[in-house]
Amino acid sequence: MKRFFSLLLMLTLVVGVASVASAKDQPLKDRPFKERAAYTYNPSLKKVELNITKNDKMTTTTYNSVYVPVKDIFKASGATIKWDGNKKITTIKNQDQELILNFSGKKITAGENQVVLPQEWVKLNKGVSSIDAFVLAYIFEVAADDSDQERLEWEEKLKFLGYQRNNRSSRIR
């Protein structure tokens, strides 16, 4: 069953000004994915807004962190979210595929129909599984640099989640 919904991560400038890279700094294309994602918006942001639209109705939630709880991201999609306390993983299942968030500190190899997010993209805080909003927004960003092959690969891997690329001009303020 196709779900028509979109994820809009609206990043709101709260504190700070984007740092300007000096000529001595490592080129952006050579930085880790998470840094490229943060730099696309503003790495000094301390708050984010999550806007989820389903059936032409939008819900907005503000977070005092760049990490957004997975239950808030995926609840409108109809995905199933499960926590395995023994393995210390969260599984988000949609369309017979699974997104794995690993909090164990151990390497997990993806099985068939599974995608494992890098551990530096996720955070477990007081029992709440969260994903870095910069990373998620960058993966589904319509205006993102399509020369970033890694971003395109992640977008392809995560298409089973049902999210559409978003129009940046309507999201970043």
C-alpha positions in Angstrom: 0.0 0.0 0.0 1.4 3.3 -1.0 1.5 6.0 1.6 1.5 9.6 0.6 3.4 11.6 3.1 6.5 13.7 3.2 9.1 14.5 5.8 10.0 18.1 6.2 12.8 19.0 8.5 12.8 22.7 9.0 16.0 23.8 10.5 15.5 27.0 12.5 18.5 29.3 13.2 18.6 29.6 17.0 22.2 30.4 18.0 25.4 31.2 16.2 26.6 31.9 12.7 27.9 29.3 10.3 31.6 29.0 10.5 33.5 30.0 7.4 36.0 27.4 6.3 39.5 28.7 5.8 41.8 27.7 3.0 43.7 25.4 5.4 40.5 23.4 6.2 39.7 20.1 4.7 37.5 20.5 1.6 33.9 19.8 2.3 33.7 16.9 -0.2 36.4 15.1 1.8 34.7 15.4 5.1 32.6 12.6 6.7 29.0 12.4 5.6 27.6 13.7 8.9 29.8 16.8 8.7 28.8 17.5 5.0 25.1 17.2 6.1 25.6 19.6 9.0 27.5 22.1 6.9 24.7 22.1 4.3 22.5 23.8 6.9 24.4 25.4 9.8 26.5 23.2 12.1 26.0 25.7 15.0 22.2 25.1 15.1 21.0 23.9 18.4 17.3 23.3 17.7 15.4 21.8 14.8 11.8 21.6 13.8 10.2 18.5 12.4 7.3 19.0 10.1 5.4 15.9 9.0 2.7 16.2 6.4 0.2 13.4 6.0 -3.1 13.6 4.2 -2.6 17.4 3.7 -2.3 17.9 7.4 1.0 19.2 8.8 2.3 18.7 12.4 5.3 20.7 13.7 7.4 19.8 16.7 10.5 21.7 17.9 13.4 19.9 19.5 16.2 21.4 21.6 18.7 19.1 19.9 19.6 18.1 16.3 18.6 14.6 17.2 15.0 13.7 16.5 13.2 10.7 18.1 12.5 8.0 15.5 9.0 7.5 16.8 8.2 11.1 15.9 9.8 10.7 12.4 8.1 7.5 11.5 4.8 7.4 13.4 2.8 9.0 10.5 4.3 6.5 8.0 2.7 3.4 9.5 6.1 1.9 10.0 6.6 -0.5 12.9 9.2 0.5 15.5 10.7 -2.1 17.8 13.4 -1.9 20.5 15.5 -4.9 21.3 17.1 -4.3 24.8 19.3 -7.4 24.6 20.9 -6.4 21.3 20.5 -2.7 21.9 19.0 -2.0 18.5 16.0 -0.2 17.2 14.3 -1.6 14.1 12.0 0.4 11.9 10.1 -1.8 9.5 8.3 -0.6 6.4 7.4 -2.4 3.2 9.1 -5.6 4.3 12.4 -3.8 4.8 14.1 -2.8 8.0 16.1 0.2 9.1 18.4 -0.7 11.9 19.7 1.8 14.5 22.6 0.2 16.4 23.4 1.4 19.9 25.4 -1.7 21.0 28.8 -0.3 20.1 29.4 -3.5 18.1 29.4 -3.8 14.3 26.2 -5.1 12.8 26.1 -6.5 9.3 22.9 -5.8 7.4 20.9 -8.9 6.4 18.6 -9.2 3.4 16.1 -6.3 3.2 18.0 -4.4 6.0 19.9 -1.2 6.1 22.0 -0.3 9.1 22.7 3.4 9.8 26.2 4.4 10.9 26.4 4.6 14.7 27.5 8.2 14.6 24.2 9.2 13.0 22.1 7.9 15.9 21.8 8.5 19.6 20.1 6.8 22.5 19.2 9.2 25.3 17.1 8.3 28.3 15.7 5.3 26.4 14.8 7.3 23.3 16.2 6.3 19.9 17.0 9.4 17.8 18.5 10.2 14.4 20.6 13.2 13.4 18.2 15.6 11.7 21.0 17.1 9.5 21.8 13.7 8.1 18.1 12.8 7.4 17.3 16.2 5.9 20.4 16.1 3.7 19.6 12.6 2.3 16.1 13.7 1.3 17.0 17.3 0.3 15.8 18.2 -3.2 18.4 21.0 -3.6 21.3 18.9 -2.3 24.4 18.5 -4.4 23.7 15.5 -6.6 27.5 15.2 -7.1 27.6 13.7 -3.6 27.5 10.0 -4.6 27.3 8.9 -1.0 24.1 11.0 -0.4 22.5 9.5 -3.6 23.4 6.0 -2.4 21.8 6.6 1.0 18.7 8.1 -0.6 18.4 4.9 -2.7 18.9 2.6 0.3 16.2 4.5 2.3 13.6 4.9 -0.4 11.6 2.0 1.2 10.8 4.5 4.0 8.4 6.2 1.6 9.8 9.8 2.1 9.8 12.2 -0.8 12.6 14.6 -1.6 11.6 18.0 -0.2 11.7 21.5 -1.6 14.5 23.2 0.3 13.2 26.7 -0.2 10.0 25.9 1.8 12.0 24.3 4.6 15.0 26.3 5.5 14.4 29.6 7.3 
